[in-house]
Amino acid sequence: LQLRRVRVMGANRIELSGFTDTMRERLTAYGLFHEIISWKLRMFVPTDSAGPAVLERVLGRYPVQRIGEREAA
């Protein structure tokens, strides 16, 4: 799994990528929301006050394994 900051439709979001279809239901139960953008399912951490709790649940289940360098835009 990979978390990264992205800009979607003019708004900054935190996107979770690398999930499988079997993980989708669990991640939705944790509080992530999904959208279909350009015929691709994408999952995001809420950026409102619920976001930190959602992120804590995700990281509790899937701990950080490494932190990568930022990619150039």
C-alpha positions in Angstrom: 0.0 0.0 0.0 1.1 3.5 -0.6 -0.2 6.8 0.8 0.6 10.0 -1.1 -0.7 13.5 -1.4 -2.4 14.2 -4.7 -4.4 17.0 -6.3 -7.8 15.9 -7.6 -10.3 18.3 -9.2 -8.4 21.3 -7.6 -8.3 19.9 -4.1 -5.4 18.3 -2.2 -6.2 14.8 -1.0 -4.4 11.8 0.6 -4.8 8.8 -1.8 -4.3 5.2 -0.8 -3.1 3.1 -3.7 -2.0 -0.5 -4.1 -5.1 -2.0 -2.4 -6.8 -5.2 -3.7 -10.5 -5.8 -4.3 -10.7 -7.9 -1.1 -9.2 -5.0 0.9 -11.7 -2.4 -0.4 -14.5 -3.3 2.0 -12.3 -3.2 5.0 -10.8 0.1 4.0 -14.2 1.6 3.5 -15.2 0.3 7.0 -12.2 2.1 8.3 -13.6 5.4 6.9 -11.8 5.8 3.5 -14.0 6.9 0.7 -13.7 5.9 -2.9 -14.4 7.6 -6.3 -14.2 6.3 -9.8 -12.0 8.8 -11.8 -11.3 8.0 -15.4 -12.8 4.6 -15.0 -10.4 3.7 -12.2 -11.4 3.2 -8.5 -9.4 5.4 -6.2 -9.5 5.5 -2.4 -8.9 8.6 -0.3 -8.5 9.5 3.4 -11.0 12.1 4.5 -9.4 15.6 4.9 -11.9 16.7 7.5 -11.8 16.2 11.2 -12.3 12.4 10.8 -9.1 12.0 8.8 -6.6 11.5 11.6 -8.7 8.7 13.2 -9.1 7.0 9.8 -5.4 7.2 9.1 -4.7 5.8 12.6 -6.9 2.8 11.8 -5.2 2.2 8.5 -1.7 2.5 9.9 -2.7 0.2 12.8 -3.6 -2.5 10.4 -1.0 -1.9 7.8 2.1 -0.4 9.5 4.6 1.8 7.7 7.4 -0.2 6.1 9.3 2.5 4.5 9.2 6.2 3.6 10.1 7.1 0.1 11.4 10.2 -1.5 9.0 12.7 -3.0 8.6 12.4 -6.8 9.1 15.4 -9.0 5.9 16.8 -10.5 
